[in-house]
């Protein structure tokens, strides 16, 4: 099985989720450091749709100015555009497999799609 993780190596939850992926037999992991290579607004929309959450639920509030900018109450398109332009606004880690996508907070959520 192939798995892609949108990863921030400075984040403990992201590192722990990556470890679960790497320790699971048969999983071929592709790591995307999303702060260096951000996903497009279209890709984010697809990931959130597949995860069954809204873009607002995928918005990182801690350590960002998202709240001050009104992003939690903004339209999906506005949130996705802001995330694509400033990937620090993306909550992490996001993982995608053939079985779907998950925002892996807590890290154990990743097993739902393995």
N, C-alpha and C positions, 0 to 999 in steps of 0.2 A: 504494500500500500504506500502511496505517495502522500506526504504531508508537507504543507507549506506553513511556516510560522513567520508572522510579521513581528519581529523581535527587537527588543532594546536590551543590549547586553548589560546595561547599568541597572536594570530592573530585576529584583529578586524573583518576583512571580514569573516573569518572562524566562529567566534562567532555569527556574524549577520546572516550568512547562516544557522547555526544550529538553531538559534532562529526561523527563518522562518519555518524550518522543524518541530520543536516542536510545533509551533502555528498552523500548518495546520491540520485540523481535518482528522482523518483516516490514518495519516502517522505514521508508527512504525519505529522509528529511531534507527539505530545501529551506534555508534560512535567508530571510530578507530583512536586513536592518532598515526598517521603514523610515528612520530619521535621515538616512543617507539616500534611500531609494523609495520615496513615498508612493503608495498606490494612488491610482487616479480616482477621481470622484466616482466614476462608473464602477471601478473594481470595488471600492468601499461599499457602494450601494448594493452590489451583488453579494458581498460578504455578509453585510448586515441582514439582507433579505434571507440568505441561506441560514443564518444564525437565528432568525426569528426575532430580531430586535430592531429598534429604530436607530437611525443615525444619532439621535440625541442620547440614546442609551449607550452608544459607543464613544461618547464624547468624554475626554479626560478633563476633569475639573481641577483635580489636585495639581498645584504647581503651574497652572495656566491662567490666562485671563478670560477664559470662556464665559464664566458667569458675568463678569463685568461687561462683556460684549453682547450679552443677551442670547448667546448661542443655545442654551438649553430650551429656549422658547422660540427659536428661529425655525424656519421651514427646513425640510429635509435637504433641499437643494442648497440652501445657504450654509448649513452645517457641513455638508459634504464638500462644498467648494472651499470652506475655511480649512477643513482637515487636509485636503489635497495641497493647499497652499502652505499650510503650517502643520506638518505632521506631528508636532508635539501635542496637538489637540486630539490625537487618536489614542484611545485607551488600549492598553496592551495586556497580554499578547492576543493577537487574533491567529487562529489556526484553521486551515482548510484542508479537508481530505475529500475523497470520493463520497463519503457519508454525510458531508455537510460542513458547516463552519461554526466555530464557537469563539466567543470572547471568554478566554480562560481565566476568569477571576471568580472563584478560586481555581487554582491550577488543575485540580481534579476534573474539572469540566471537560478537559481534553479527552478523557476516556470515553465520553459519549459519542465521539466520532472516530474512534479507532476500531 
